[in-house]
């Protein structure tokens, strides 16, 4: 079956920080994106909105999107409040009626919606809920410690700082070094790109570690390096639990610490003034290594910075500061050459004894 050609719905929110799923599809699957629906940004290209994506158009109406001949629709943002607006429901039903599959990373599963499900069944259309976890997950019990592959987990100073993007950039570089590399996706966007994984934010808390362990055990037999996509942050009051579950479930021997250089406080997700200041990078390195140690001793191998909102000179200075502060290799793996981090992982993989 040929790969789908997506029309992405990102109505009212297509932008560098507001449409993670849409942006990642444009960056990593550009050949499979025919256009983006956002009436506010319509008339522009993805390159003009995001700084990448070349001439992929942003359209104003769903009919303009249909004219681009997609074979599937992808919901590229989460609507406010998590509920589908009435207009979006109309777009999804119209897509189904045209025979288009619908892909979604929302917590609300399209296949559980009676109207969508019955219409899709009648039209022979697939509803793909990327966040739906597999059945019968178990708790983790350290099995990931025994794999021969080097497991590297991305961890972060906050949510939405580039943990998935860093791993995808590093995967390319490691493959070029001759290391068989598997990217283990733990979020809906990573699953879309990689074609497999488990969205751990849809997993019951007790089984987050088990989900991470299952991913490692599945990926490791055919890999020299397994790059596990990180989620949340150990210091985030809302999302630290998923981070610790991934850390102890995947049993990484190495970590890549991700940080947005301009961000001083944990992101404001509740309308209040930001109040939790992000510690220095050196302190974050020690925190993550300390948290990992009881289950699986692990080293932070390098620092992946997100400098998209800085000038070139500011970004170079941020990289130099991070390296000086931590004594570790640092780079922005999207803006600059990811080689410092690729080299650090490759050297660690080649030098360590088998499990």
VMD Tcl script that draws the C-alpha trace (Angstrom):
set ca {
  {0.00 0.00 0.00}
  {1.47 3.40 -0.95}
  {2.30 5.92 1.77}
  {-0.52 8.38 2.52}
  {-0.40 11.92 1.14}
  {-1.55 14.15 3.99}
  {-3.64 17.26 4.16}
  {-2.84 18.53 7.66}
  {-5.47 20.31 9.77}
  {-3.80 23.02 11.89}
  {-6.59 25.59 11.89}
  {-5.74 28.79 13.74}
  {-2.46 27.52 15.20}
  {0.08 26.72 12.48}
  {3.38 28.11 13.74}
  {6.81 27.27 15.16}
  {5.61 26.51 18.72}
  {1.89 25.82 18.31}
  {1.64 22.85 15.92}
  {4.17 20.17 16.90}
  {2.60 17.29 14.99}
  {2.05 19.36 11.86}
  {5.56 20.80 12.01}
  {7.24 17.43 12.46}
  {5.33 15.94 9.54}
  {6.44 18.86 7.37}
  {10.07 18.52 8.53}
  {10.46 14.74 8.38}
  {7.78 13.62 5.88}
  {7.65 16.53 3.39}
  {7.15 14.22 0.44}
  {3.93 13.00 2.10}
  {2.40 16.42 2.88}
  {0.34 18.11 0.15}
  {-0.77 21.09 2.22}
  {-1.77 22.54 5.59}
  {-5.21 23.92 6.46}
  {-5.03 27.14 8.50}
  {-7.14 30.12 7.46}
  {-4.99 32.51 9.51}
  {-1.76 31.60 7.69}
  {-3.30 30.83 4.31}
  {-1.65 32.10 1.17}
  {1.82 31.42 2.56}
  {4.10 28.41 2.25}
  {5.36 26.19 5.06}
  {8.81 27.65 4.44}
  {7.46 31.14 5.14}
  {5.61 30.06 8.30}
  {8.11 27.61 9.82}
  {11.42 28.27 8.13}
  {11.32 24.83 6.46}
  {8.95 22.88 4.26}
  {9.74 24.62 0.98}
  {6.68 25.29 -1.17}
  {4.10 23.16 0.68}
  {1.06 25.48 0.63}
  {-1.10 26.67 3.51}
  {-4.74 26.78 2.39}
  {-7.78 28.64 3.68}
  {-10.58 26.07 3.25}
  {-10.98 22.32 3.34}
  {-12.07 22.35 -0.31}
  {-8.81 24.06 -1.28}
  {-7.07 21.26 0.57}
  {-9.06 18.57 -1.21}
  {-8.00 20.12 -4.53}
  {-4.41 19.15 -3.68}
  {-5.42 15.47 -3.99}
  {-4.55 14.11 -0.54}
  {-5.19 10.48 0.28}
  {-5.46 11.11 4.03}
  {-6.12 13.87 6.54}
  {-3.89 14.38 9.57}
  {-5.00 16.36 12.63}
  {-1.84 18.36 13.25}
  {-2.73 20.27 16.43}
  {-4.78 19.72 19.55}
  {-7.90 21.92 19.56}
  {-8.51 24.10 22.60}
  {-10.08 22.08 25.40}
  {-9.33 18.80 23.64}
  {-12.77 18.67 21.99}
  {-13.26 18.75 18.26}
  {-14.96 22.01 17.15}
  {-18.13 21.55 15.11}
  {-16.36 22.84 12.01}
  {-13.62 20.25 12.41}
  {-16.20 17.48 12.73}
  {-17.63 18.64 9.41}
  {-14.16 18.54 7.83}
  {-13.52 15.02 9.11}
  {-16.87 13.75 7.88}
  {-16.30 15.40 4.49}
  {-12.88 13.74 4.32}
  {-14.36 10.34 5.12}
  {-17.04 10.85 2.45}
  {-14.27 11.51 -0.09}
  {-12.62 8.21 0.86}
  {-9.73 9.72 2.79}
  {-8.25 7.97 5.82}
  {-8.06 10.16 8.94}
  {-5.03 10.12 11.24}
  {-5.21 11.63 14.71}
  {-2.95 11.99 17.73}
  {-5.68 13.35 19.99}
  {-6.52 11.84 23.37}
  {-10.11 11.53 22.09}
  {-10.10 8.55 19.75}
  {-11.87 9.04 16.43}
  {-12.64 5.33 16.17}
  {-14.59 5.57 19.44}
  {-16.86 8.28 18.03}
  {-20.03 6.57 16.83}
  {-20.68 8.99 13.96}
  {-17.12 8.84 12.63}
  {-16.88 5.07 13.05}
  {-20.15 4.28 11.28}
  {-19.39 6.68 8.40}
  {-15.86 5.29 8.03}
  {-17.12 1.70 8.01}
  {-19.63 2.56 5.31}
  {-16.97 4.19 3.15}
  {-14.21 1.66 3.82}
  {-12.04 4.36 5.40}
  {-9.46 3.83 8.15}
  {-9.47 5.92 11.34}
  {-5.94 5.79 12.77}
  {-5.67 6.85 16.42}
  {-1.93 7.19 16.98}
  {-2.29 7.57 20.75}
  {-4.21 4.37 21.39}
  {-1.92 2.14 23.51}
  {-1.57 -1.60 22.96}
  {-3.50 -3.94 25.26}
  {-1.99 -5.91 28.14}
  {1.05 -3.82 28.99}
  {2.95 -4.98 32.05}
  {4.98 -3.16 34.69}
  {8.71 -2.87 34.03}
  {11.15 -5.05 35.90}
  {14.57 -4.21 34.48}
  {14.57 -6.44 31.40}
  {15.87 -3.52 29.30}
  {19.12 -3.65 31.30}
  {20.09 -6.89 29.56}
  {19.98 -5.81 25.89}
  {23.24 -5.61 23.95}
  {22.26 -2.42 22.12}
  {23.22 0.92 23.60}
  {20.01 2.56 24.84}
  {20.03 6.38 24.84}
  {17.08 8.36 26.22}
  {16.49 12.03 25.49}
  {15.58 14.01 28.62}
  {14.68 17.66 28.92}
  {14.67 20.78 31.01}
  {10.98 21.21 30.14}
  {8.26 19.98 27.81}
  {8.45 20.94 24.14}
  {12.17 21.63 23.98}
  {13.10 19.19 21.17}
  {13.53 15.73 22.70}
  {11.97 13.96 19.72}
  {13.63 16.16 17.12}
  {17.06 15.70 18.66}
  {16.77 11.92 18.53}
  {15.59 11.94 14.92}
  {18.51 14.16 13.92}
  {20.96 11.90 15.77}
  {19.51 8.74 14.21}
  {20.52 9.94 10.76}
  {24.06 10.69 11.87}
  {24.52 7.37 13.66}
  {23.31 5.43 10.64}
  {25.86 7.33 8.54}
  {28.54 6.16 11.03}
  {27.57 2.56 10.32}
  {25.62 1.98 13.54}
  {22.25 0.26 13.13}
  {19.93 2.69 14.89}
  {16.28 2.37 15.93}
  {14.18 5.33 17.05}
  {11.66 4.21 19.68}
  {8.72 6.61 19.56}
  {6.84 7.40 22.77}
  {4.51 10.13 21.49}
  {1.96 10.43 18.74}
  {4.15 12.55 16.48}
  {7.10 10.21 16.76}
  {4.82 7.27 15.98}
  {3.59 9.07 12.86}
  {7.17 9.56 11.65}
  {8.67 6.22 12.71}
  {5.65 4.07 11.92}
  {5.67 2.37 15.32}
  {5.83 3.06 19.04}
  {3.63 3.61 22.09}
  {2.20 6.98 23.14}
  {3.03 6.78 26.82}
  {0.86 9.73 27.84}
  {-2.13 7.51 27.03}
  {-0.83 4.66 29.19}
  {-2.04 4.04 32.76}
  {0.68 5.36 35.09}
  {1.75 1.97 36.47}
  {2.56 0.72 32.97}
  {4.59 3.64 31.55}
  {7.81 1.87 32.52}
  {6.51 -1.34 31.02}
  {5.72 0.42 27.76}
  {9.26 1.83 27.62}
  {10.72 -1.60 28.40}
  {8.61 -3.20 25.67}
  {9.84 -0.68 23.11}
  {13.49 -1.32 23.99}
  {13.07 -5.09 23.89}
  {11.39 -4.84 20.49}
  {13.98 -2.50 18.99}
  {17.21 -3.88 20.45}
  {17.64 -7.20 18.58}
  {18.15 -5.42 15.24}
  {20.06 -2.40 16.53}
  {23.43 -1.25 17.78}
  {21.81 1.87 19.25}
  {18.22 2.42 20.42}
  {17.24 6.09 20.72}
  {14.23 6.38 23.03}
  {12.10 9.50 22.61}
  {11.79 11.35 25.89}
  {8.68 13.03 27.31}
  {8.05 15.69 29.94}
  {10.73 16.73 32.40}
  {11.89 15.50 35.80}
  {11.40 19.00 37.18}
  {7.98 19.68 35.64}
  {5.28 19.53 38.33}
  {2.74 18.21 35.84}
  {4.74 15.77 33.73}
  {7.63 14.46 35.82}
  {5.94 11.09 36.29}
  {6.11 10.12 32.63}
  {9.79 11.15 32.51}
  {10.73 8.95 35.46}
  {8.71 6.06 34.04}
  {10.63 6.25 30.78}
  {13.95 6.60 32.60}
  {13.49 3.53 34.77}
  {11.62 1.47 32.18}
  {14.04 1.93 29.27}
  {17.17 1.54 31.47}
  {19.34 3.78 29.28}
  {23.10 3.70 29.61}
  {23.27 7.14 28.03}
  {21.13 10.29 27.94}
  {20.98 13.42 25.79}
  {19.85 16.47 27.76}
  {17.65 18.81 25.71}
  {17.04 22.48 26.49}
  {15.63 25.55 24.78}
  {18.35 28.13 25.30}
  {16.06 31.14 25.71}
  {13.74 29.49 28.23}
  {14.34 30.44 31.87}
  {11.20 29.03 33.49}
  {9.12 25.87 33.08}
  {6.50 26.67 30.45}
  {3.30 28.31 31.59}
  {0.47 25.87 30.85}
  {-2.21 27.22 33.18}
  {-2.35 30.94 32.50}
  {-0.34 31.82 35.60}
  {2.91 33.74 35.73}
  {5.81 31.26 35.29}
  {7.23 30.45 38.71}
  {9.55 27.41 38.45}
  {12.99 28.51 37.28}
  {14.95 25.95 35.24}
  {18.18 25.00 37.08}
  {21.60 25.37 35.43}
  {22.48 22.69 32.91}
  {25.19 21.23 35.11}
  {22.68 20.71 37.89}
  {20.26 19.06 35.49}
  {22.99 16.67 34.34}
  {23.64 15.60 37.92}
  {19.91 15.32 38.68}
  {19.24 12.94 35.79}
  {22.25 10.77 36.47}
  {21.29 10.55 40.16}
  {17.67 9.64 39.31}
  {18.77 6.90 36.92}
  {21.48 5.36 39.10}
  {19.46 3.02 41.40}
  {17.96 1.15 38.44}
  {20.60 1.58 35.73}
  {23.68 3.82 36.04}
  {23.56 6.24 33.13}
  {25.64 9.14 31.84}
  {24.48 12.30 30.10}
  {26.53 12.13 26.90}
  {25.80 15.58 25.51}
  {23.56 18.65 25.37}
  {21.06 19.22 22.54}
  {19.96 22.85 22.42}
  {16.93 24.35 20.71}
  {17.96 27.82 19.50}
  {15.28 28.47 16.88}
  {14.36 31.86 18.39}
  {17.94 33.16 18.67}
  {20.14 34.86 16.11}
  {22.98 32.86 14.61}
  {25.53 34.57 16.83}
  {23.36 34.12 19.93}
  {22.91 30.44 19.11}
  {26.64 29.89 18.71}
  {27.24 31.60 22.05}
  {24.58 29.43 23.74}
  {26.24 26.27 22.44}
  {29.63 27.42 23.70}
  {28.19 28.24 27.14}
  {26.48 24.86 27.44}
  {29.69 23.02 26.58}
  {31.74 25.11 29.00}
  {29.21 24.78 31.83}
  {28.83 20.99 31.61}
  {32.10 19.84 30.09}
  {30.03 17.89 27.56}
  {29.66 18.16 23.78}
  {26.83 20.50 22.82}
  {25.10 21.63 19.66}
  {21.74 22.54 18.18}
  {21.31 19.36 16.10}
  {18.82 21.03 13.74}
  {20.47 24.41 13.20}
  {24.08 23.22 13.35}
  {25.94 19.99 12.67}
  {24.75 17.23 15.07}
  {28.21 15.61 14.82}
  {29.34 16.46 18.39}
  {26.46 14.43 19.83}
  {26.64 11.73 17.18}
  {30.34 11.31 17.90}
  {29.73 11.11 21.65}
  {27.13 8.37 21.26}
  {29.16 6.46 18.66}
  {32.30 6.58 20.80}
  {30.36 5.36 23.84}
  {28.73 2.58 21.80}
  {32.04 1.33 20.42}
  {33.96 1.54 23.70}
  {31.58 -0.08 26.18}
  {31.58 -3.84 26.88}
  {28.52 -5.93 25.89}
  {25.66 -6.20 28.41}
}
mol new
graphics top color blue
foreach p $ca { graphics top sphere $p radius 0.5 }
foreach p [lrange $ca 0 end-1] q [lrange $ca 1 end] { graphics top cylinder $p $q radius 0.2 }
display resetview
